[in-house]
């Protein structure tokens, strides 16, 4: 449908610029359809999708610019490194399902999910070319004998001339995940007609997939679209919620013949995998994007965050001034680290990952420490104001000093996390909290340690009172203000 270029505006990050061929959008009706499509897709904001950043369907040369992904396609990665397995395979399966779901959420079908349309950044799958295949519905492109797409990844209903549905993308998802796990199309290779016949009959080869994932993929490759699982069901199965489909799948038939060769395509309009974008700067050590947590994991995360907030509030009650200074220093350091990490990420998106990125991170750290000062001061003032408001409310309610300090401390900590720029306080902590909460064992140990710390501070308050070091009196006590001297 077009040619992809690596481009960069005069100011801004690099983008993948897809210039559409004239015969794809040759009249106003086709351009209007493309404009509606792009308008819907511009609302997508997903870590699993290369979202649209600019477009001009009405220009002399219509184009669509999407986020640049500095990584190889899944097709090239598997061919170069071999099939995926373990956590990498499950991350691709789940991330790809999330990407397709985010496209469906804006009312658009992808229609061309296949390994060459999935880029891998670090270990994270990024879906590209989403929804633009709908432009191919133009009657001027529907010539007898032509079919858009790669036969091993097209759903059988499309091969039979029916309209694509969300179930069609589910079928393509299953074929793509099977390729990632085995390094081959689940419907084999050979003449296009032979491959299409296997697709229509559901005759696929899933040997090499883990048992539970094989059952999920087999259900997605069901020839009857009405019997395929929905994406929500796929995501639940991949999250371990509910049992995968029964192993007795009448459509799981091993292939006895699989001719060797390249994936055949059936259309002159089908994109070349090499047009997916440059593949320099592939970073195999990058952290994977987090998968959507299940209910139990979300519960563990919430409990650990709550325990941390309570522990901070207890520390501010037992040692108000030292705990306050320590918390502000921690906020400053976390914001500095977050700014440095953002700068590294921006540089990688602009120029690709380089071996000297860690060195630049360290060299730039002093500058980011200085950069973090204004934001930290603003956040501290915001949080202090809310904490003082909590103090006034407690004073009006005649609350004890210990209770007032605890409530004010909780308010201060929550304001740090949710106030202006609070994401740079939360995100680094989430890098620690969320992995700990992903498994019951580490979560329980961390929860007990944090709970024991909070209990120790409460015990100190109950036995020794509030320690106002380096002062000896609470604020305003000398002027006859809030509370008397202890």
N, C-alpha and C positions, 0 to 999 in steps of 0.2 A: 504493500500500500504506500510505501514511501521510503525515503533514505534518511538515516539517522546520522547526525553530526554532533561532535562535541563542541559546544559553544560557550561563550562567556560574555555577558554584557559588560559595558565599560565599567560599571560598578555593580558588583554582586558576585554570586557564586556560579560555578560552572553548571551547565544544564545539558540535558540530552535533547537536541533540537531535531524533531522529526518533520521533514518537509514532505508533504503529501504529493503524490504524482497527479498530474492534471486530470487523467481519466478517472480518478477516484471521486473528485468533487468537480465535475465539469459543468454544473448548472446551479442555479439559485436554490432549487429544492434540495439538492444534495448538500450544499453549503449550509442551508438552514438546519438540516438534520444534524450535520456535524456541530454547528453552533449550540444546538440544544444538548447534544451529547456532552460537549465540553463543559457547558454550564453546569450540568449535573455532576460531572466528574470533578470539577473544581472544588466541590464541597468535601471531597475525601481527604481526611487527615489521618493516615494510618502508618505505623512504622513498617507495615508489610507491603506498602504500595508506593511506587514512585509517582507522587501526586503531580498534577499539572500546576505549573507556576506561571505560564503565559500561553497565549494562543491568538491566532487571527484567522478565523475560518473564511473571512471575506476578502483577504488580501489577494494580490495578483498571484502570489505563491502561498497558498494556505499552509500554516505550520502549527505545530503543537510542541511546546517546550515542557519537559518534565524534569523532576529532580534527578541530578546525575548520580548514578550509583557506581562507585569505583570498585567493581568486582566482576568476575567472569559470570557467564550464564551457567545455569545448573547443567546444561548439556555439556559445555566445555569443561566444567569442573569435574564431572563424573568421568568424562573421557580421559582427562589428564591425571586425576588422583584415584580413580576407582570408585565403586559404589559407596554410598554413605551407610553408616550403621550406628546403632546405639543412640546416644542423646542427639547427635547431629541429624540423624534421619528423622527422629521424632520432632525436632525443632523445625525442620523443613516441612514436614507433613502438617504440623499445627499452624506454623506461620503462613503457609500457602492457603490453608483453609480460612484463616483470619483475613487474609488479603482478599480472597474471593468474596467473603461475607461482607467486607466493607464496601466492595464495588456494588454488590446486590443491594446494600442498604440505601443507596441513592437511586435505586430503580434502574440500574444498568446491568446488562449481561456482559461478561468478558468475551466469551465465544471463541477464544483462542488460547486457552491455558495449555502450555506445553513447556518442556525443559528450556527451550531457547528464549522463552518469554519470562523466565524467572532468573533474576540476577542474584548472586550471592555476595553479600557484603560482610566480611568476616565469616561468621557462620549463620548470618541472618538472611532468609530468602526475601527478595523484594520483587513483587509482581509488576510487570511493565506492560505497555500496550493494551491497557484495559479499556474495553468498551469501544475502541475505535473500529473494531470489525463490523459494528452495526452499519457503518457507512457502506459496506459491501452489499447491503440490501438493495442498493440502487438497481432498478431493473435493467439499466444499460450494461451492468456488469454480469448479469445472469445469462451467460451464453450457454447453449446446449453443450453438454460434455465437460463443462468447467465446474469445479467445486473449490471453494476457498478453504484452505487449511491443510493440515498434515493428517493423513488417514488414521494413523495409530493413536491419535489424540482427539479425534472427533467422535462425538456421541452417535450411536446408531440411528437415532431419530433424524439427525441432520443428514446423514448419508441417505436416508430414505426420503428426503425432501420435505420433512416437517420443520416447523419453526423451532428455534432454540428456546430453551427455558432455563430456569435456575438449575434444574436437574442435569442439563447438558454440561454446565460448568462443573458439577459434582463428578460426572463421568470423566471429564478431562483432568480433574484433580487426581482421581484415582490412578489414571494412566501415568501422570507425571510423577506421583509418589512411587509408583512401581519402578519407573525408570531410575529414580534416585537411589532406590534400594538394590537394584540388580544391574544397572548399567545397560539395560536393553528395553525396548518397547514391550509391554506385556502382550501385544498381539503379533509379535515376531516381525520379520522383515521379508522382503520379497516383492512381487508385483503388487501394485496398488489394489487391484481387484481382489487378490487373495487376502490382503490385510483387511479390507472393508468387509469381506465375507466373515472373517473371524470376529470382527467387531460386532456385526449384526447378530451373530450366533452366541456372543459372549464367550468365545473360546480363547481364554487368556492363560498365560503362564506366569504365576506369581511365586515360583520356587525361589527361595532366598530371602523372602520377607519374614520378619518375626511373626509368630503364630497370631498374636492378637491384632497386629497391624495388617496382616494378610487378610484376616476376616473382614476388617473394616474396608480395605481397598476392594476386596471382592464384592462387597455390597455396593460400593460406589460404581463398580463396573457392570452392574446389573443391566441387561439389554432393555428392559422395560423401565422407562423413566419414572413411572408411578410407583415402582417398588424400590427405588433408590432412597437412601437416607437423606434427610435434609442436612444442611450445613451445621445447624445447631446440634443435631444428633451426632454428627462427626466430631464436633468439638467436645461434646460431653464424653464420647468414647475415648478420645485422645487424652482427655483430662482424667481418665480413670473413673468417671461417674457412669455407672451402669455397665452392663456386660456387652461386649462386641456381638455382632450377629452370630448365629449358629455356624458351626464349622461346616455343616452339611449345606453347601452351596451348590445347587445343581449346575451352575454356570462355570464353576472352576474346572476347566478341562485343560490339562497340560498340552502344550503344543509339541507335536512330534517332529514337525518340520519348521525350521526358522532359517530362512535364507540369510546369508551374510550380505552386507552392503550398507549404504547410507540410507537414512530415512527418506523415503520418496515423498514428494509433494505433488499435489494435484492441480496447482494453480500458478499461473504466472504472477498472481497478485500476492502470493504468500511471502512473508518477510524472510529474508536470509538471516540465520542466526547470528552471523557476523555483524549485522546491522544493529544489534542490541546495544552497542556502545563499547567504548574502550575498556580494556580489562587490566590496565596497569594499576599498580598499587594495591593488589589484593592482600588483605591482612588476615592471615589465618588465625591470629591470636586474639582478635578482637572479641570483646564480650558479646554473647548473643543477646538479642533483644528478649526481654522477659515474656514468657508465655502467660496467658490469662490464668490467674490462680483459681482453683476450685474453692467451694464454700469453706472447707476445713482449713485450707491454707489462708484464706482471707481472715478467718476467725483467729488463727494463730498470729497473723500479722497484727491484727487489731489488738490482741491481748498484749503483745510485746511492745507495741507503741504506747498503749495505755500504761503499762508498767514503767516505761522510761519516763513518761510525763509525771507519773506519781513520784518516782524516785527523785526527779529534778525538783518537784515541789517540796518534797521532804528535805532535800539538801538546802533549799532556799529558806526553809523554816528553821532548821538547826543552825546554819551558818549563813545568815542573809548576805553579808557583804562579800566574803570570800566566794560563796557559791555564785553570786551575781557576776563578779569579775571573771570567774572561771567560765561561766556560761557565755558571757560576751566575747571572751577570747576564743572559745570554741566556735562561736558563730562566725567570727572574723576569719578563722583558719578554714572553716568549711566553705565559706563564700569564696575565699581565695582559691582553694582547690577546685571549686566548681567553675570559676572563671577560667582557670588555666586549662581545665578539661574541655570547656566549650571552645576555647581558642584552638586547641589541638584538633577537635572535631571539625571546626570550620576550615582549618588548614588542610585537613585530609580530604574534605569534600571538594575543596578548590583544586588541590594538586595531587590528590591520591596519598595513600599511606607511604611513608618513607621510613627507612631504618633509623634515621636520626630524630624521629619524633620524640622519644623519651628525653633525649638530650635537650631539645628545644623546650620541652616542658619544664625541665629543671632550670634552664637559663632564664626562662620567662617568669619563673615563680616570684622573684622579688617584685617585679612590676605588677603582677596580679595581686600580691599582698597589699600594695599601695592602692590599686584600683578598688579593692574591696572595702576600703575605709569609709567612703561616703555612704555606700549602701548599708554597711553595718550600723553606722550612726543613725541613719534614717529608721532602720528596722528597730534599733534599740529605743529610740524616742517613741516610736509607735507603740511598742510593747510596754514601755514604762508608763505611758499615758493610760493604757488600758488597765495595767496593774494598779495604778493609783485610783482609777475609777472603782475597781474591785475593793480597794482598801476603804474608800468612802462608803460604799454600800455596806461593808461589814461593820464599819464604825456606827453607821446609822442603825444597824440591827443589833448593836451592843454585843458583838461577837468577841470572844477571847482573842488575845494577841496571837496566840499560836494558830488559831483557826484563821485569823485574818491573814497572817503571813502565808499560810498554806494555800488559801484561795488566791491570794495575789500572785504567789509563785506559779500556780497552775495557769492562771491567766497570762502571765508573762511568757511562759514556755509555749503555750498554744499560739499566742500572738507572734512569737518568733517564727513558728512553723507556717502560719497562715497569713502573715502580714505582707506588706509590699516587698517583693524580692525573697519571700520565704522559701520559694522552691529551691533556691541555692543553699538553704539550710537543710531542707528535707532530703533532697536528692542524694547527697553524699551519705547521709545516715541510712537511707533506704538501701544503698549498696551493701550495707552490713545487715540490716534488719531483715530484708526480704529473703536473702539466701538462708539465713538462720531459720526463718519460719517455713522454708520449703520442705523441711523434714521434721518429723516429731521429736527425734532425739536431740539434735542441736537446739531446737526451739525450747524444749523443756529445760535444758541446762541453762540457756540464756535467761529464760523467764525466772528461774530460781535464783540466779545470781543477781538479777536486777531487783527482784522482790526482797532478797536478803539485804541488799544495799539500802532500799527504802526503809525496811524494818529497822535497820541499825540507826538511821537518822531519826526515826520516830522515837526510838528508845532513848537516844541521847537527849531529845527534847523533853521527854517525860521524866528523866532522872536528873539531868544537869541544867535544864532550861535552855533558853536561846542564847547562843554565844554571839555577841555583837562585835567580836574582834574585827578590826583593830580598835573599835570604840568599846566603851563599857556600858553605854546607855542606849535605849531605843531612840529613834528619831523623834524630835519635838518634845521629848520628855522634860527637858530643862525649862522650857517655856510654858509648861503647864498645858501642853497640847493633848495629844491623843491618849498616851498611856503613862502611868506613873513609873518612876524608876524602880527596877526590880531589886 
